[in-house]
Amino acid sequence: MSEERDPRIFFAAERTLLAWNRTSLSLIAFGFLVERAGLLMRVLAPEQAAASSLHLIFWAGMGLIALGAFTAMYSSRQYLKQLKSLTPAQLPEGYNAKWAIGVNLVVFVLAIVLIVALFLEHQS
């Protein structure tokens, strides 16, 4: 297969984007788990859960969620840069590359919504 018509370059870029998508989802889920662990500690052992450690757990969870959101956004940006570097011959005919970017952007928006919701809950 000549390099000119090789769609494997495009599919490798898309696999990379999807791997970063899984990574961002994992970071968001782990951040949520960490944040909820602080809530669980407060409920199960309120006398042992120091306020400072609960704040640290909260911010660690929020940081992981934010890192997952950033990963989703940044990987979409990198993927778009990669797509722009490809020639039309390297793109599969009739294939819509925008779905993968759309999924990552939805993950980003939902992670931001989760951060805001958890922050508002923490303030009350």
C-alpha positions, 0 to 999 in steps of 0.5 A: 500500500502506498503512503499516499492512500494509506488510511492507517495513519488516520486510524492510528490518530483516532485510536490515540484519541480514543485511548486519551478519551478512556484516560480522561473518563478514568481520571474523572471517575477516580476523582469522583470516587476520591471526592466521595470517599471524603463524604463517606469518611465524614459519615462513617467516622465523623470523630476521626475525620479531621476537617483539614483532611476532608478538604484535602480529599475534596480538592484532590478529587476535584483536581483529578476531575479537572485533569480528566476534563483537561485531558479530554479537551487537549486530546481533541485539540491534538487530534484536530491538529493531526487531522489537518496534517493529513492529505485528503487521500489519507482520510477514509472516503465518507468517514465522519471524523467529528464524532470522536471529537464530539464525544470528547467535548461532551465528556469535557462539558459533563466534567465541568458540570460535575465540578460545579455541582460538587463544589456547590454541594461542598459549599452548602 
